[in-house]
Amino acid sequence: MSRLLKSAREQSGMSLRALAQRAKTSHSTLSAYESGRIEPSTSVAARIFEAAGYRLSTTIEPQLKTANGHYPGDELAELLALGELLPRTTRARHLDAPVFPGS
């Protein structure tokens, strides 16, 4: 939230004091919001964004599921966990291969 508030203020070309006055808050409080020292409520954040010329909105989107009802990534996690159960083999440091004449 702090980065969004600061970005909105900078994009609007307003100083801390000007935006604070327009949003009906103090510049020290706005500075604390922008630095992340304190978190504004949703209604206060919306008021600050509106004063900077922006509208606060949220979007909630459903997570996609695969055909078997799992979330993407669940199958990969299960596969990797299964791979951890497989025995590990060490590879030989040399390859036994026939030697051909002239090589």
N, C-alpha and C positions, 0 to 999 in steps of 0.2 A: 504494500500500500504506500509506503514511504516513497519508493521510486516513482510510482504513478502520480502521486501528488506533486512531487518536484518536477517531473516531466511536464505535467499539465500547466504548472505555473510558468516554467521556462518557455514552453511553446506559446503561451499566451502573451509573453513579453512583459509580464508583470513582476514587480519587486515583491519581496515577502510582505512588506508593510502595505502595499497597495492591495494585494490579494487578501490579506488578513482583514483589512478594513472593509473590503467589498463582501467578504464571507462572514463578517460580523464575529471575528475572533481576534485574538492578539497575535502580533507577529512572533512573539516568543513561543506561543502554543503552536502556531503553524510551523515554525522552525523545528520544534520537537516532533511534530508529525512527520515532517520531511526527513529528519535524521533517524527516525525509527525509535526514538527514546520513549515515545508514547504512541498508542494506537487510537485513532479516532473511531467513534461509533460510525455505523453505516450512514446514519442520517447526517452527521457532521461532515463525513467525507463527501457525500452527495452535494451538500451545500457548498463545500469548497470547490469541487469540480464545476458546479454550475456557475460559481462566481468567476472561474477561470474560462468559462465558455464551453464547457464539456458537460456531458450527461453520463452519469454513472449507470451502467446496466450490467446485468449478469446473465449468463447463459448456462443452462444445465442440459447436458447431452447424455443420452444413454451410452453405456459401454457396449461395444459390439461383442457378441458371443459367436463361437464357432457352431457348426451344425450339431455337435454333440452337447452343447450347452456350456462349454468351458469358455473362459475368457482367453483372448489371445495371450500367449506367454505362459499360460498354465501348462499346456502340452509340452512346451520347450523345457520348462522347469522340471516336469516329470521325467522327460527324456534324459536330461542331464543328471538327475538323481539316480536314474536307472544305470547310466553310464558309470557312475561312481561305484556301483555294486559289482561291476564286471571285474574279473581278475586282471591284474596288470602283468604284462610280460615285458621282459627286457630284450632289447634288440642286440644281436651280435655286432661286435665292432668290426668284423670283417665278413666278407662275402665269400663262401666256398663256391668257386666257379671253375669249370674246366679250363685248363691252359691250352690254347691252340698253338700249333707249330707256327713259328714266324712272328710271334708276338712278344 
